[in-house]
């Protein structure tokens, strides 16, 4: 497995990581045994970067506990990332990046993961009610105390990134990015200027690019895709056609469409490490081997012709699209 460096603070991880959210959240009922098997298979294949969050355990079975259990035999060989910043309220989901809450979440995550240090601690979403300088300063305190190694941001805009980085160097930004979703490319010049790594989440278009997508109504009521714009009639058929065309290109190269999509991400820059999520050990193996794929200029041009600007339909319903500042 290739290694890549994220940021300039010393964070080195496998070129392909693993996102744990879907093990307990967003894609229907989970299967703890299968999830643990998938994570352990990833480690066998050289994957060293595993991503979870406080949010992923609310009401669904604790994602951090599951991940901690899965990696307990090889914890010192892997990099564990988790996140703070959401809050449960009477009206549903809110934001809370107040310093006292960041400290509380850090202590909880250490306990749930069963570790004495969080490798990467992300702000999950920017909280407009808390100055980002206060957030970065609190994480700096945690780093100085030995509870955290590296600071990350998620779905943050250029001004926020710059302000945070001035207080505590940001090692990595995490935001959705894939053949289906390209908006974050506008932030790449800032990341390059500041020496910040980038972690694409949902690098397979929330599973659509695997070629297994079904119409929205076919998913469980708890599945995110049931209401996602890209699965709705009109967009769905166009996206299926695009994935079929990508699939023909992949077949010609002797790889899967998922591997093609992950290899495309890796080809966008050495500072990029995607974190595909799966509950399947077989899919985990497929994803890991994407690091072995080399795309030619002709391949990249053919992919651009199929999806020059991303998927049909927005990545979230309008009220849930993050506002980058």
N, C-alpha and C positions, 0 to 999 in steps of 0.2 A: 504494500500500500504506500503510495506517495505521501509525503508530508508537506504541509504548507504552513507558513508563518502568518499569523493575523496580528496586525499592529506592529508596534516597535518596542513593546514591553517584554517580549520573550515568549508569547503564546504560540506554541507549535502543536498542530493537530493533524489527523489524517485528512487527505484531500476530500473524502466523503465522510460526512458525519451522520448522525441519526437523531431525528426528532421524535420525542416520546409522547407528544400530546395525544395523538390518535389512539394510544393504548387504552386511554380511559375517557376520552372526551371528543365530541364533535362528529364521530362517525358511527353512531349507534352503540349498542352494548359492547363492553370490552371483554377480553379473555386474558386474565392475568397470566396464566400458564403459558399461553402462546406468546404473549408479550415478552416475558422473561426469556423464553427460548430464542426469540428473535434478537434481543439485545446480546445474549451470550454468543449467538452465531456471528453477530457483527464483530464482536471482539475477536473471535477466532479468525476472522478475515482481515484483521488489522485496523478496523474502525476504532478510533480512540476518542471521538468527540460526541458526547451525548447531551441532549438538550431537553430540559423540563421547565416547570414553572409552578409557583404556588397556585395559580388559577386552575391548572389542569386537574387538580384534585378535589375541587369543590363540588360536592354532591355526586361524585362519580367513582370514588375509590381513589386513594391518594397516589397520584402519579409519582411524586418524589419518593415515597416509600417503595413503590414498585421498582423504580429505577435503582434505588440504593440497594435493594435486595438482589437485583439482577447482577450488579457489578461488584458485589461485596468481596468476591474471591480475587478480584483483580483491580481493586479500586486505585492503587498506585500507578496503574498502567494506563489510566484513562483520564480525560478532562471532562468534568461535570459542570454544566451551565444551568442556572436557574434564574428566575425573574421575580421581581417585586413590582408593585404599583397599582394593582387592581384592589377593589374593595367591595365587599358585599353590603348592600344597603336595602332598606325596606322597599325601594323602587326597582331593585335588581342589581345590576353591576355598575359600580362607580370607580373613581380613581382615588388613590391615596398614596402619595409619595412624600408624606411628611417624614422628617427624620426619625421620629419615634417609631413610626410604622416600618420604615426600612430596617431599622435595627431589630424589631420584633420578627419580621419576616426572615431576616438572615438567621436568627437563632432557631426559628422553627424549621427552616430548610436544612440547617446543619443537623438537627435532630432527626428529621424525616429521612434524609439521605443517609444518615448514619456515618457522617464524616466529620473531620475537625476543620475542614477548610472548603469553601466554595471556590471552584476554579474560575468561573466567570459569573458575575452577578450583573444582570441586565435590569434597567428600568424598562418594564414591559410596554408601557405607553406613557407618553409625556403628560404630566399633570399640570394644567395651566394655572392651578392655584398655588403651586410651590415653585419658587425660582429654581431653575436647573442648577444654578451654582450651589444651592443648599443640598440638592440631591447628590451632586458630584462630591461635595465636601463630606457628606455622610458616608458615602462609599469609600472615600479616601481614608476616613477614620477606621472603617472596617478592614481595609487593606493594611493600614499601619498596625492594627491590632492582630493581624494574622488570620482573620476569619475569612477573608476574600483575597484572591490573587489578582484578578483582572476585572476591569469595569467595561460594561457594554451598554449600548442603547438599542432600543427597538422602535421602529417607525418614527424616528426623529428627523427633523428638517435641518437645513444648514446652519441657521442661527443657533439653534439649540445645541447642535453638535459642537460648534465652535466655543460656545460659552462653557459647556461641560468640560471640554478638552483642556481649557485654560486652567481649570481647577484640579482635575484629575485626568491624566491621559486616558482617552477612550481607546481600548484595544480593538473593539469590533462593533459594527452596526449590524443589526438583524432586521430585515424587512422582506416582504414577499417579493420574489423575483423568479421568473421562469420564462419559457417560451410563450406562455400565456400572459405574463404580467411584466411590463417593461418600465413603468413610471419611475422606478428608483434610479434608473440610469442617469437622471438629471443630477443626482447627488454624487456620482462617482468622482468628478473633479475635486470636490471637497475632501472626500476620503483619501484620494491620492495625495493631495496637498498636505494633509495632516498625518498621513501614514497610518490610516485606520483600515483594518480588515473588514470583510463583508461576508455575512452569513445569510444566504437566501433561505427563507422558510417557504413551505409549499412549493418546492422546486419542480414538482410534477403536476402542478395545477390542481392541487387537492385530489389527486388520483385520476383526473381526467386524462392526462397524457399517458397513463399506463395502458389505455385502450380498453378499459373495463367500465367506462362510464355508462350509466343508465339514465333515463329521463328522471326529472326531479321527483315525480310522484311515486317512483319505484323505491325510494329510500325510506328508511325508518323515520318516524316522526322526530326522533332526537338527532337525526343526521343533518349536519350543516348544509349539505348539498341539496336538501329538499327545497330550500328557499333561495339558494344562491343564484344570481342572475345568469351565470354561464350555463346553468342546467335547465333554464326555462325554455319553453317552446320558442322557436325562432333562432335564438342563440345556440341552443343545444345542437341542432342539426348542422349548423355551420362549423361548430367546434369539432364535432365528430368527423366531418369531412376532412378538416385540417389534420387531425390526428391520424386518419387513415392514410393521408399522403405522406406524413412523417413516417408512418409505419412501413410504407413501401421503400422509402429511402433507407430506413434502418435495416430492413430485410436484405437489401442489396449489399449492405456492409457486414452482414452476418451478426447483427446485434439486435436488441429489443428497442422498441420506441422509448422506453424509460431510460435506457442507457444512452440513447442518442440525446435525449433532453438534458441529462445530467452532464454528459460530455460537452454539450454546448455551453452550459454554465461554466464549467471549468475552463473552457477556451476563452471566456470573456476577461480573464485576468488571473494572475497568480495569487492575488489577495482574496480569492473567492473560495468558500467552502460550503457547499449546499448540505442541508440536513433533511433528506427525505425521510418520511415516517412510514412505518409499516408494522403490522401485527404478524407478519409472515416471515419465518426464517428463510424460506426460498426467495421471497422478494428482497430480503435484506442482502442475500448473496448476489442477486441480480444487480442491485443498486451499487454494491461495493465494487463490482467488476467494471462499472462505468469509468472508474479511474484509469483503467487500462486502455480505453478507447482514444484514438487520435483522429480528429476531424481535419480534413483537408480544406483548403480555401474553397474548393468546388462544393464540398459538403455544406460549409457555412453559407455559401451563396444560395444553395438549393433550399436550405432551411429558411433563410430570409425571404425567399420568394413565396414560401408556403404561409409563413406568419410574419410579415414585415413589422407589424405593430402590436402583436399580442393577440389575445383571444377576443371573441365576440362576447360582449357583455362585461359589466364591471366586476371587480373581484369581490366587492361587498355591496349590499344594498346601501343606498345613498347615506342613510343616517349613521352607518357604521364605518364609513371610509375615514381613516385617520387624517388629521389636518397637520401637515408638515410645516413647521415654522423654523 
